[in-house]
Amino acid sequence: MFDLSSILSEQVITVLWTLLKIVVIVAPLMLSVAYLTYAERKVIGAMQVRVGPQRVGYKGLLQPIADALKLMFKEIILPTGANKTLFVIAPVLSIAPALAAWAVIPFDDGLVLSELDAGLLYILALTSVGVYGVIIAGWASNSKYAFLGAMRSAAQVVSYEIAMGFALVGVLMAAGSLNLGDIVRAQDGNILTWYWLPLLPLFVVYFLSGVAETNRAPFDVAEGESEIVAGFHVEYSGMTFAIFFLAEYANMILIAALTSILFLGGWLSPFQGIPVLDEMTAWVPGLVWLLAKMSIFLFLFLWFRATFPRYRYDQIMRLGWKAFLPVTIFWLFVEGIAIYAELGPWFDGVLGAAS
Amino acid sequence: MMKRLKKIIQTWTLLELFQGLAVTGRYLFRRKFTLNYPEEKAPQSTRFRGLHALRRYEDGEERCIACKLCEAVCPAMAITIEAAPRDEDAPAENGAGRSSNYGNRRTTRYDIDLFKCIFCGYCQEACPVDAIVETRIYEYSFESRQGSIITKEELLKIGDNNEAQLAADLAVDGEYR
């Protein structure tokens, strides 16, 4: 008799089970990335009074599949002057953090791959690593446009990253925890106890920094197609380019998820505390609310791109250092005072929980 | 002072950014201008200037009398005409002898290089007998470099195929000429 349990020891089962969970997260993520590009083209098309893709499949629904196939069959060109190793590592470096960060995202109460206590720190670290992909790509390409893109990207990072970190500190102070699940639970109550209201400036700064971090318009200086061709990824073709593309959109979805979790109460229902609606929508799983909140932010990403012209990179630095940073620091003080004053309904009991 | 205060409030409430978003937000629901080309086509004027054609009279005689005004007026010098008196025999049923057309000046060559042509319509305007016209045809292609030069035979054929449309368009436009 062939004994299965002897081969599948406890560790192996754990590894396989984790792998399965990863697939369950990453596969829908990749699909969302594909259809986010479709949504982007449709939404921006509509805002520019045209219709967007509509030829491939019903209403153009197969367009992202066609694009993916095209990119897969294209040749990957390694430029002669490029630093081959770094050139190949760069796209990996940009997509890996974008995917790895999903490990700590709670999709529902307890529905999370890794209930990490330092989740917020992990996120902050990983999302920052993604930018190195861009900088290394620009450096390794040995092309002046790519290099300019990388320099701009570096200039951009130093300007928004600090404000972004401070915005996260605000959430940390209010929730008294670095665990993303606990942060959501701390917002429990109703739509007004979510952190978007007491931390409104931090919310705005965090989302705008998120837009900057994903290199999306109006902060897409690293790409700047009208000035420096395609910026950091000029030399990339085929699948290597596709990976940068995937990373950008996966990052967008990640930032949308994080903003929803940190400021809009993650999986919490917006009808909490409203007598009738709350019972009527009690059957809706938290995942649906999270996805709905994420779509709001994803739509905002697209809306921004259709609306705002690109910032010059010195303007981004001005914005980061002279607007975002003072605002976040000021609001941290306000928040600190509010916490000491035990201002309800947001900050009462925060002091007790921390000590 | 009030002005500065207003400016500060404007900046920090991101007022202008929201105004910008409102504009694109409105456009999201506008009726789209896109024309689904192969299925839908843009309306054409009766004066549309597309591919050229040479027309004939109703009895089948070609209109062109080789006056070369079109060749002269053509700003792109796309038209090449060679002419000679006609020396063909009469059709058999008209009896023996020469055709009534014998000795008429006609073109022996009428080439238009479509690469050079700028579709200005001067040839049509210059033509005293409405022989060279520009049709409404705009969907055509060449498969070789030489293909851009269309000859007299091809021009006459285009004219024959589109005579109804051409005559109708010229009739509408005629009173303004």
Interface residues (C-beta under 8 A of the other chain):
Chain A: V43 A46 M47 Q48 V49 R50 V51 Q54 V204 W303 F304 A306 T307 F308
Chain B: L14 L17 G20 L21 V23 T24 G25 Y27 L28 F29 R30 R31 K32 F33 T34 N36
